[in-house]
Amino acid sequence: MEKRQAIDAIRKAHPVDATLFGDTGALAAHFCEDLSNTFNGKQFDFMDVGEFQALRTASKWNQIYWREILYRVHWAAALNIMRHQRWQAACVSAFNTPANLLAFAASLRGLLEASQDAWYSLGFVAKTLAQDRTKIESALTGRLANAVFLNPKFEERLIHFVYARKVGKEQRETAPTSHIALEPKDYRNAIGLPEEQREAFRLLYDHLCGICHPTAFSLVPFWEQIGDNSIRIRSGRDDMQVQALCLEYEPVVTHCLSLSVTTSALSLKALNWFSLSEVKCAEVECWNFDDIPAWRKAHMAASRGIVH
């Protein structure tokens, strides 16, 4: 009962988010609002590459390496929450009177692509940190001295999130792989969804592209066929079109919100396991993620030091 009352209060605080995206939309808006201001001005200082390469002991390598990996996790999760907040706010703005279907479709497409990008780099953060929690903590405190402990794939995904971009053919030979953005379908496929759900993501993406691009689909709301030889131009009801779109693709949009906001939230919550004060986020502890299977599994694994 208390949980339902809390959700109702959040829906009341974010009524348009709730209208468009249900409970998940209202919670996402509230969570982003709650955390975004805490990120402003946050600074992480990285060691110069030459200075790092000059280190002579495994314990120091491990300490600096994992300190900076956790910096990157916080950095990426914070940026994603701030970006998501703006995409979702753009959707809300496009629905407010006077509603604008074209602006809404462009914003929702941005949210869709950003959520898949976030999952690609942050989707396995909580699991990875849980799996190696003991070794990472030993590294951070300078006690991991027997061998250098690295996770190149983890590092590359975090770098990819911040730096990946479209590059021309002439740049591909010199640009690091982690700096090259993938195609939208590659991010979608990386989620590992069952075929039916992956197809639903593709259909939504294609629908939104059809509206955003200068095609016949972007003009449909503004005219109608009357009989065999007549057409009528109309202003359209953008608000109804937006609501119909959200209803048609409700499961996909809800999944997108979770991929983006929940993934970032779990990453921040996992950082609180460690003694590194710079990456701690006290505000995320006010949110209960016990109902999320991924968090329960990661938390149990971190407690036991294993991942099944």
N, C-alpha and C positions, 0 to 999 in steps of 0.2 A: 504493500500500500504506500509506504514512504517513497519507494523508488518511483512509482507511478506519479505521485504528487510532485516529485522533483522534476520528472520529465515534463509534466504538464506546465510547471513553472518556466522551464526552459523554452518550451513551445510558445508560451505567452510572450517571452522576451524576444523570440525570433519567429514571429508569426508567418512571414513570407517564406522563410526557409522551410518551415513546417508544412506550409501549403504545397510547396513545390516538391520537397524531398522527404516529407514525413518526419518521424522521430529522429532518424539518423541525420537528416539535414539540420534540424534544430540543434542537436547535440554537437555536430561538427562545427557549426557556427559559434556556439558557445565555447567550445574547447579552444578553438583558434583565437577567439577574442580574449579568453582567459590567459593564454600563454604568449601571444605575439608581443605584447609590450615588454615581457621579461627578456626577450632576445635583443632588444634594441641596445646597441652599444657594447654588446658582448665581444670580447677580443681574445683571440688565441694567437700565441707567438710560436712559430715553427723554427726549428734549428736550421741554419744554413746547411745545404747539402754537403759542401766541402767539410764543414765542421763535423757533421755527422759521420762522414766517411773516415775522418781522422780518429774516431773513437777506437780504443784498443781492447776493450773488454766486452764479453758477451752480455754481462749484466747491464752495462751502460747502453749498449745497442738496444737490448730488449726494453729497457726503461723508456728511452726516448721514443722508440718506434711505437710502442703501445700507448704511450701518452698522446702521441700525435694521431694515432688511429682513433682513439676515443674523442679527440678534438674534432676529427672529421665526421664522426657519427653525429655529434651534437650540432655541428655546423650544417650538415645536410638535413637533419630532421627539422631544425629551426627554419632553414630556408624553405623547405617544402610546406611547412605549416603557414608561413607568411604568404607564399605563393598561392596555396590552396584557398586561403582566406580571401584573397583578391578575386580569384576565379569564381568562387561561390557568391561573393558580394556582387560581382558583375552580373551573374545570373539573376539575382534578386533585383538589382537595379533595372535590368531589362524587362522584368515582369511588372514592376511598379507602373502605375498609370502615368503616361500612356505606354502600354506594353509594346515591346519591339521584338518580334519573332526572330528577325535576322540577328540582332545583337545577342539575343538569348542563345541561339544555336551556336554562334561563334564562341560565346563564353563557355557553354556546356562542352563544346568540342575541346576547348583549351583545358577544362577541368578533367575530361576523359583522358586526354593524352598525358597530362601531368600526373595523374594518379598511377598510370601504368609505368611512367618513368620513375616515380617514387618507389613503387614496388620493386622494380628491377634493381635498384641500388640499396634499398633499405629493408626489403622483404625478409631477408634472412639475418638481420642484425641481432635481434633478440636471441634467436637460436644459436648463433655463432658465439655471442658473448656468454650465453649460458653454458655452452659446451666447454669453453676454455676459461671459465671464470677464475678458477684457482690459479692457473698458469699466468693469466693476464694480471691478476692482483700481485702475484709474486714478481712479475716483470716491473710493474709500476713502483714497487717498493725496493727495487734493486736487488732482489733475492734470487732472481732466475739467472744463474751464472754458468750452468753446465753446457748450454748450447744456445745458439741464436734461434729465436722463435719468431717466425714470420707467418703472415697469411696474405700472400700476394693477390689472390682473387678478391678477398674482402677489401683490401686496400684499393684495388683497381676499380671496383664497383663504386666506392665512395668518391674516388677522384672523378669517375665518369659522371656522377650526378652533378657535380659543380662545374665541370669544364667541358663536357661533351657538346659538340656543335656540328653543324653541317660543314663539311670541308670539300673543296674542289678536288678534281682528279690530280692536279699538280701538287696538292698539299698532302695527299694520302701517304706518300712515300716517307715524309718527314714527320708527320703528326703522330704522337703516341696513340696506340689503339684506344686507350681509355678516353681520349679526347674526341673521338669520332662518334657522332650520334648515330643510332640505329634507325631503321625504318619503323613507322608506327606498328606495323604487323609484328616486328621482332619483339618489341616491348610487350605487345599483347600475348604473343606465344610464350614468352618467358614466364608468364604468370602460372602456367601449367594447369589451365582450366580444362574441364571435360569438353568434348567437342561441341556439345549443345550450348554451353555457356560461352565458349569462345566465339561461336557463330553469332550469339546475341550481341556480344561486344562489337563484332565486325558490322552487324546490321545497324547498330546505333551510330557507329562512326561513319558509315556510308550515308546514312540518313542526314546526319549533321553536315557532312561535306556537300551533299546535294543542295542543302539550303544555303550554305555559305558561299559556294562557288557560283559564278554567273551562269547558271543553268536554268532549264525550265522549272526545276523544283523550287528555285528561289522566287519564282513568279506566281506559283499556284495560288497562294493566299489572296492574290489581288485581282483575280478574274474567274469567271465561270462560263461554262458552255450552256447555252439555252437553245434547246432544239438542235436541228441539224446545221443551221446556217447562221446562227447568231451567238454572240458572246456579250457578256456584261462585265464591265470593270467595276470593282468594288474596293472599299477600303480594307475589308477583312477584319476579323476579330483576333488580333494577335494574342490576347490573353487566353482565349479558348484554345488556340493552336498550341500555345506553350503548355497548358495544362494537359492537353491530349497527348502531347509528346512525352511529358513526364510520366503520365499514366501508362502509356504503351511500353515504355522502357524502364519502368520502376525498379525491377530487380537489378538491372545492369547499373543504373545510376547509384542505387544504394551500395552496390558492391564497389563502385568507384570511390565513393566517399570513405568506405572502410579501407580500401587499398591505400588511400592517401593519408587520411588523418589518423586512423588507428595504427597504421604501420609506423608513422612518425612518433606517435604517443608511446608505443611499446619500446621503440628505440630509446627514447628519453628516459623511460622508466627503468630500462635495463642498465642504463648508465649509472643510475643511483646505487647499483650494487657495489660500485668501486669506491676506493678511498680518494680518488682524484677530485678535489673540490671544484675545480674549474668546470667540470662537465655535469655537475649535479643540478637537478631541476626540482626544487622543492614543490613547486606548484603542481606538477603532474601527479604527485602523491595524493592530491585531493580527489582524484578520479579513480574509481574502482573498475578494474579490468578483469575481475575474477570470472565474469561470464564469457570471456573471450578464450576459446580453446587454445589459440596460439600462445597466449600469455600464461595460461595454466601450465601448459607443457614446458615452456621456457623456464618458468619459475621453479617447477619441480626439478627440472634438469639442473638448474643452477644450484639448487639446494643439495642435490645428490652428487653433483659434479659429472653427470652423464647426460647424454641425449639419446633417446631410443629411436 
